[in-house]
């Protein structure tokens, strides 16, 4: 959700601020990896919630 997105943005900004010498290319690669990881994490969380919901219905 939004919290994951804002966390990723803050993390990317913090890394960029800490190491201004990073090239634009490596910064883009870094942010792309972080965003992809965050999307996978939120998908996994949704999947886990759906499984818990199904289990609750079955039990």
Backbone bond lengths (Angstrom), bond angles and torsions (degrees), N, CA, C in turn:
res aa  C-N    CA-C-N  psi(-1)  N-CA   C-N-CA  omega(-1)  CA-C   N-CA-C  phi
1 X - - - 1.470 - - 1.511 111.73 -
2 X 1.316 115.56 -158.38 1.463 119.16 -178.26 1.518 111.76 -64.49
3 X 1.348 117.75 -36.40 1.461 119.84 -176.11 1.528 110.79 -61.85
4 X 1.334 116.49 -41.20 1.461 119.62 178.91 1.521 110.19 -65.33
5 X 1.335 116.16 -43.46 1.460 120.24 -179.18 1.521 110.85 -61.51
6 X 1.345 117.10 -45.53 1.461 119.56 -178.88 1.526 110.66 -67.85
7 X 1.334 116.76 -35.24 1.463 119.40 177.66 1.518 110.08 -63.40
8 X 1.344 116.15 -43.81 1.467 119.90 178.79 1.517 109.89 -61.29
9 X 1.329 116.34 -44.45 1.464 119.64 -178.64 1.524 110.32 -62.20
10 X 1.335 116.79 -44.36 1.467 120.34 179.05 1.520 110.76 -61.83
11 X 1.332 116.15 -40.91 1.458 120.08 -179.22 1.519 110.71 -64.71
12 X 1.331 116.47 -45.48 1.472 120.34 179.39 1.515 110.26 -62.39
13 X 1.335 117.09 -42.92 1.459 120.60 -179.83 1.519 110.56 -64.97
14 X 1.348 116.65 -40.52 1.460 119.75 -179.40 1.524 110.13 -63.83
15 X 1.340 116.12 -44.11 1.463 119.57 179.52 1.516 109.88 -63.42
16 X 1.338 116.69 -42.86 1.462 120.49 -178.84 1.522 110.23 -64.96
17 X 1.350 117.15 -42.38 1.460 120.41 179.63 1.521 110.86 -64.10
18 X 1.323 116.97 -38.59 1.455 120.42 -175.50 1.520 110.32 -69.84
19 X 1.330 116.77 -36.04 1.458 119.75 -176.59 1.522 108.86 -127.69
20 X 1.344 115.26 80.53 1.463 120.57 -176.25 1.521 110.75 -66.46
21 X 1.339 117.20 -16.55 1.461 119.75 -177.12 1.526 112.10 -77.72
22 X 1.336 117.24 -7.22 1.461 119.32 176.26 1.525 109.23 -57.67
23 X 1.310 115.60 137.21 1.455 118.41 176.79 1.524 109.78 -72.74
24 X 1.321 116.49 159.24 1.463 120.39 178.75 1.512 110.41 -60.14
25 X 1.313 116.97 -36.98 1.463 120.62 -178.76 1.519 110.94 -62.93
26 X 1.329 117.69 -48.41 1.462 119.68 -177.92 1.522 110.21 -69.11
27 X 1.344 117.64 -32.17 1.460 120.16 176.70 1.521 110.13 -64.60
28 X 1.337 116.58 -43.18 1.461 120.05 178.53 1.524 110.33 -63.66
29 X 1.332 116.69 -42.07 1.459 119.95 179.65 1.527 109.12 -62.20
30 X 1.337 117.03 -43.26 1.462 121.55 -178.93 1.518 110.47 -61.94
31 X 1.337 117.14 -48.42 1.459 119.45 -178.39 1.523 110.63 -66.17
32 X 1.322 117.67 -35.50 1.457 120.19 178.59 1.515 111.24 -63.73
33 X 1.339 116.63 -42.16 1.465 120.33 178.54 1.523 109.74 -64.16
34 X 1.337 116.72 -44.60 1.465 119.66 -178.11 1.521 111.43 -63.20
35 X 1.329 116.39 -42.71 1.463 119.53 -179.66 1.524 109.78 -64.44
36 X 1.333 117.12 -42.64 1.458 120.23 178.75 1.518 111.58 -61.22
37 X 1.341 116.29 -42.90 1.463 119.79 179.00 1.525 110.51 -63.19
38 X 1.329 116.69 -41.38 1.462 120.37 -178.89 1.517 110.53 -64.98
39 X 1.338 116.95 -39.49 1.462 119.79 179.16 1.521 110.21 -65.36
40 X 1.339 116.70 -42.73 1.466 119.20 178.40 1.524 110.56 -63.99
41 X 1.334 116.39 -39.59 1.465 120.02 -179.29 1.525 110.57 -64.28
42 X 1.342 117.34 -42.61 1.465 118.99 -179.33 1.518 110.49 -69.22
43 X 1.341 117.88 -34.51 1.460 120.30 175.97 1.524 110.04 -64.67
44 X 1.330 117.02 -41.62 1.463 121.10 178.87 1.533 110.08 -63.31
45 X 1.334 116.54 -40.78 1.466 120.08 179.46 1.517 110.49 -64.52
46 X 1.339 116.74 -42.61 1.470 119.34 177.44 1.520 110.27 -61.79
47 X 1.339 117.05 -42.20 1.457 120.48 179.34 1.517 111.82 -61.63
48 X 1.346 116.07 -41.71 1.465 120.16 -179.96 1.523 110.43 -65.29
49 X 1.343 116.61 -40.67 1.464 119.64 177.97 1.522 110.74 -63.10
50 X 1.335 116.70 -41.96 1.462 120.51 -179.70 1.529 110.10 -63.34
51 X 1.342 117.03 -41.16 1.462 120.05 178.92 1.523 111.47 -64.11
52 X 1.353 116.13 -42.46 1.465 118.87 178.48 1.522 110.42 -62.66
53 X 1.335 116.38 -39.71 1.461 120.77 179.72 1.527 110.07 -63.56
54 X 1.334 117.00 -45.56 1.467 120.80 178.84 1.526 110.96 -61.72
55 X 1.344 115.80 -42.59 1.460 119.87 -179.00 1.536 109.50 -62.94
56 X 1.339 115.92 -40.40 1.472 119.61 179.51 1.525 110.36 -63.57
57 X 1.338 116.88 -38.43 1.469 120.02 179.02 1.529 110.89 -66.11
58 X 1.346 116.22 -37.44 1.461 119.78 -175.95 1.525 112.21 -76.82
59 X 1.332 117.15 -28.35 1.468 119.57 -175.16 1.517 113.31 -89.87
